[in-house]
Amino acid sequence: MRALAAKLIYGAVIVELLAGLVLGFLAYFVRSFNQPTHVWFDGLGRRLENAPFIARFIFGADSQWAGWGYFVLDMAVFWGGVAIAYGLAALAAKLDKKTIA
């Protein structure tokens, strides 16, 4: 039973990692331009604007970004996802460990 739970948790971690890769790709590598309004959007539908100098200088952001609010949200979601994936993987490893009786 513990081995089955461990496999299910490993599956959840893999799904989380795949979702993170897809969302990260859409957020940072996919862009679209609305011709009538002359507005750029990222792959998640967020309106893009010119990045301020501090963002370009410190973070290496290119000329378009979604803003400070989305930057903070992206970082919180990314690092929160890393922490959750690590915690789940550690729990699965603990459940999967063979006990010597």
Secondary structure, DSSP 8 states (H G I E B T S, - for coil): -HHHHHHHHHHHHHHHHHHHHHHHHHHHH-EEEETTTTEEEETTS-B-EE--HHIIIII---SEE--HHHHHHHHHHHHHHHHHHHHHHHHHHHHHS----
